[in-house]
Amino acid sequence: MVLNTAHGALDMDPWMAGLRPKGVFRLLGATAEPIAVASAHLITGRTSVSGSAVGSPGMMRRLLSFAAEHGIAATVEVAPVDRANGALERTRRNAARYRMVLAR
């Protein structure tokens, strides 16, 4: 499973090619642009694309438990709080890697 929280358009080919048979690409982030997925990925790999705006509290608990059991963690770029303005600017320029997190 690939759990995507990004809010921008993606090149879906590498993501779909990286899924195992019966793998799922799950969208949690919204974008106005259409998502283009080659039908060959869906048919030959028996993969799927699905989305969810917000899961139920029970679903979130199961998701977090699954992530903890399998050592799955978010990839983030950490910046000290005193550099919040710089982190915000990097985010606005799309220069941040994945998500920006401010830490003390």
C-alpha positions as CSV (number, residue, x, y, z in Angstrom):
1,M,0.0,0.0,0.0
2,V,1.1,3.5,-0.8
3,L,-0.6,6.1,1.5
4,N,-0.4,9.5,-0.3
5,T,-1.1,12.6,1.7
6,A,0.3,15.1,-0.8
7,H,-2.1,17.8,-2.2
8,G,-0.4,18.1,-5.6
9,A,-0.5,16.3,-9.0
10,L,1.6,13.2,-9.2
11,D,3.2,11.2,-12.0
12,M,1.3,8.0,-11.1
13,D,3.4,5.6,-13.3
14,P,6.3,5.1,-10.9
15,W,4.0,4.7,-7.9
16,M,1.7,2.2,-9.6
17,A,4.7,0.3,-11.0
18,G,6.1,0.0,-7.4
19,L,3.0,-1.7,-6.0
20,R,2.9,-5.4,-5.5
21,P,0.1,-7.5,-7.0
22,K,-3.2,-6.5,-5.4
23,G,-1.5,-3.3,-4.0
24,V,-3.5,-0.2,-3.3
25,F,-2.6,3.4,-3.9
26,R,-4.6,5.3,-1.3
27,L,-5.2,9.0,-1.7
28,L,-5.8,11.2,1.3
29,G,-4.7,14.5,-0.2
30,A,-7.0,16.3,-2.7
31,T,-6.0,18.0,-5.9
32,A,-8.0,19.7,-8.6
33,E,-6.1,18.0,-11.4
34,P,-7.3,14.7,-12.7
35,I,-5.3,11.5,-11.8
36,A,-4.0,9.6,-14.8
37,V,-3.4,5.9,-14.3
38,A,-2.5,3.6,-17.1
39,S,-5.0,0.8,-17.3
40,A,-2.2,-1.7,-17.7
41,H,-1.1,-1.1,-14.1
42,L,-4.6,-1.8,-12.9
43,I,-5.2,-4.9,-15.0
44,T,-1.8,-6.7,-15.1
45,G,-0.9,-5.9,-11.6
46,R,-4.4,-6.2,-10.2
47,T,-3.7,-2.9,-8.3
48,S,-6.2,-0.3,-7.4
49,V,-6.5,3.4,-6.6
50,S,-8.8,4.5,-3.8
51,G,-9.4,7.6,-1.7
52,S,-10.8,8.8,1.5
53,A,-11.5,12.2,2.9
54,V,-11.5,11.2,6.5
55,G,-11.7,7.8,8.1
56,S,-13.7,6.9,11.1
57,P,-11.9,6.9,14.5
58,G,-11.8,3.1,14.4
59,M,-10.3,3.1,11.0
60,M,-7.7,5.6,12.1
61,R,-6.8,3.4,15.1
62,R,-6.4,0.4,12.8
63,L,-4.3,2.4,10.4
64,L,-2.0,3.7,13.1
65,S,-1.7,0.2,14.6
66,F,-0.8,-1.3,11.3
67,A,1.8,1.5,10.7
68,A,3.3,0.9,14.2
69,E,3.4,-2.9,13.8
70,H,5.2,-2.6,10.4
71,G,7.6,0.2,11.2
72,I,5.9,2.6,8.8
73,A,6.5,6.3,9.6
74,A,6.1,9.6,7.8
75,T,9.0,11.1,5.9
76,V,9.3,14.7,7.1
77,E,11.7,17.5,7.0
78,V,12.2,19.0,10.5
79,A,13.0,22.7,11.1
80,P,13.4,24.4,14.5
81,V,10.5,26.7,15.5
82,D,12.8,29.7,15.3
83,R,13.1,29.1,11.6
84,A,9.3,28.8,11.0
85,N,9.3,31.6,8.4
86,G,12.0,29.9,6.4
87,A,10.1,26.6,6.6
88,L,6.9,28.2,5.4
89,E,8.8,29.9,2.5
90,R,10.3,26.5,1.5
91,T,6.8,25.0,1.5
92,R,5.4,27.8,-0.6
93,R,8.2,27.4,-3.2
94,N,7.6,23.6,-3.2
95,A,11.2,23.2,-2.1
96,A,10.3,21.2,1.1
97,R,10.8,17.4,1.0
98,Y,7.5,15.8,1.8
99,R,6.1,17.6,4.9
100,M,7.6,20.3,7.0
101,V,7.5,19.8,10.8
102,L,8.4,22.4,13.3
103,A,10.2,21.2,16.4
104,R,11.5,23.0,19.6
